[in-house]
Amino acid sequence: MSVSQSYTPTVYAAKDYSHIKGLVGITDEQIAVHLKLYQGYVNRTNALLAKLAGLANSGQHADSSYQELKRRAGWEWNGMRLHEYYFDNLAPGGGALEGSRFAERVAAQFGSVDAWKADLLGTAKAPGVGWVITYLDAHSGQIWNHWVTEHEIGHPAGATPILVLDVWEHAFTVYLKPTDRPKYLDDFCANINWDVVSQRLA
Ligand SMILES: [Fe+2]
């Protein structure tokens, strides 16, 4: 049975992160290179969604090329959105962790903020590339640190990203060596925008 379709995909615009300069440790050049990579994800997401819509609107839903593009969509779209979470939770000067809503919640869950941080950094030192995300499960109230492989593999369904940490080597190899991931992780922690992180708990 032929089903007519006229689907119009959203066209995404890259967000402006020109304010992210002068971070502790993470150089402006590193951020500039990383933002260029982010722009690529936005461009490819838009191109891929347009191509999918074109195929679907011409009735090619079951074509293998359509299906393979569907598989790729999670890579591109998450590559775009996860970078937005990451850049959104970075800021020169950061913000106050002590006394924040986030600090209260993780201390209640982990016993202390330091225990949450040790768990975050331990997870982030796992071999491989991907993301470490502090998630909130709204169903149970649980907060935990979670590993996501590449961009799209292993996201917990329905959970809310609270803090997003890029642990792909492209995030730090402009100013460090690949073996310097621990230094990058310390630099990341020194630049977290705690106000944004706490707002995501709302
Ligand atoms: Fe990245």
Residues whose N, C-alpha, C, O or C-beta is under 5 A from the ligand:
A	BS01	LIG	D166 W168 A171
